[in-house]
Amino acid sequence: MTLVESDADFSKLLKKRFPKARHLPIDAARLDRAHLFAGAPIGAVISGLPLLSMAPKHVLAILAGAFGVLRQCGAFYQFTYGPRCPISRRVLDRLGLKAMYVGRVYLNIPPAAVYRITKRTPFQTH
């Protein structure tokens, strides 16, 4: 497991909670430039980033970086507290991605919705 976190205080908490994990103190938007997973693409990204409060340009960079290190059939799972997918249709279209609602985590306070973001197959447009 690799944990990406730019906030120093939260990163310390994650290190205590997950001592065996690899910790990367970088902004998730810089994943594509970091070359951290060369030769070993990953299967999934799990994100709790507050994408709804980020500029579309930043969300685009985060997703582009994540899909740059994911396997071809890998998935980006996003938790959100908003009423819809936190990734705009415009960003999804630009990157050739699709979003699917997976479910709701009721034990979380407040309950969180989970979306699975994947690459579209060549014949899919939306």
N, C-alpha and C positions, 0 to 999 in steps of 0.2 A: 504494500500500500504506500502511495506517495501522497503527501499532504502539501498543498500549495497555499500559502498564507502570507500576505505582505505586512499585516499588523503584528508588531513585535510582541505585544502583550498576549494576543490571542494565540500566536505561534507558540509561546511558552506554555500556555494551557494545553495546546494540542500535543506538545512534546511530552508533557506529564501524562496525559490521558492515553497516548499511543506511542510509547517509548520505542517500539520495534519498527515503526513506520519511518520512511524516508521523508524528511522535512525540507521543503524548498521555500526560503523566505523571499519570494518574488511576487510581483503582480501577475495575476492570471492572464492578463492581456499580453504578457511578454512570453508566453509559453512557446510560441513559434520561433522566437529568436534565441531561446535558451539551449536548444539542442540537447535536451536532458534525457530523451527516450530513444535516441538513435539506435536503430537496429532492433528495437524491442517495442513495437507499437502496443498500446494498451487497449483493453477491452471496453472499459467504461470510465466515465467521469461522473462524479456525484457532486452537485453544486448547490450550495445554499446562498449563493451570492445575491445581493439585492438588485437584480437586473432591472426591475421596474424603476429604480431611482437613478439608473446610469444613462449616460448619453448613448444613443444608438451606435455611434462610432466606437465606443468602448465595448459595448456588447458584441459588436461585430468582431473586434480584435480578440476578445475572449473566446468566442466560438470558433473563429478561424484557427487560433492557436490550439484549441482543444481538438478540433477535427484534424489538425495537422499531425497530432500524435496518436490519434485513435486508429485502430484497425479499420479496414474497409467496412466491416459490418458492426463497428463499435457504436456505442450510444452515449449520449450526454443526458443525464437525469437531473432535472432542475426542480428543487422545492420552491414553492412560492406561497405567499399569503394573499395574493391578489385573486380577483374573480376570473382571470383568464391567463393564458400562457404569457409569461413575461417577455417573450421574444416576439417582436413585431413581424408581421407578414413580410414586410419589406426586407428585413434582415434575413429571415428564413429563405426568401426567394433569391436574394443576392448570393447566398452561400449554397444554394441547392439543397436545402434541408426541409424536413417536415417535422411537425410536433404532434404528439399524440398524448392525450390525457390518460394517465395510468391509474390514478386514484387519489384518495385523500387519506392523510394520516391523522386520525381523530385523537390519538393519544398525545399528539403534539399540542402545545398551548401557545398560540392559537392553532387550530387545525391547519395543516398545510396540504396544498395540492401538489401532486407530482406529475411532471411531464417528461416524456421520453422524446429526445430530439435525435433524429437519425438522418443520414444522407438519403436523398430521394433516389429511386431507381431511375434509369434513363427515360422510361416512358411516363413517369409521374411528373405532373406539373404543380399539383397542390396536395 
